[in-house]
């Protein structure tokens, strides 16, 4: 059985990320995938599973505010 590759929207849903974030990860090479055409990316199940096993996304940027810090 051949499992179809995942769209950016499907990857975003599975990882709990915004579509823009997944597109940024694909463009930077942090998330492996390939261009299906000029406008869309695809990710194989194997690539996504490998990304998740490697630890996935590491949060960067400013720390989030806590209720105590306000």
CORWO-V581004 format. One record per pair of residues at least 24 apart in sequence whose ideal C-beta (glycine too) atoms are under 7 Angstrom apart, sorted by the first residue. I is the first residue (numbers start at 1). J is the second residue. If there is no record, write none. Layout:
BEGIN
i:I j:J
i:I j:J
END
This chain:
BEGIN
i:3 j:45
i:5 j:42
i:5 j:43
i:5 j:44
i:6 j:42
i:6 j:43
i:6 j:45
i:6 j:48
i:7 j:40
i:7 j:42
i:8 j:40
i:8 j:41
i:11 j:43
i:11 j:48
i:14 j:48
i:15 j:56
i:17 j:57
END
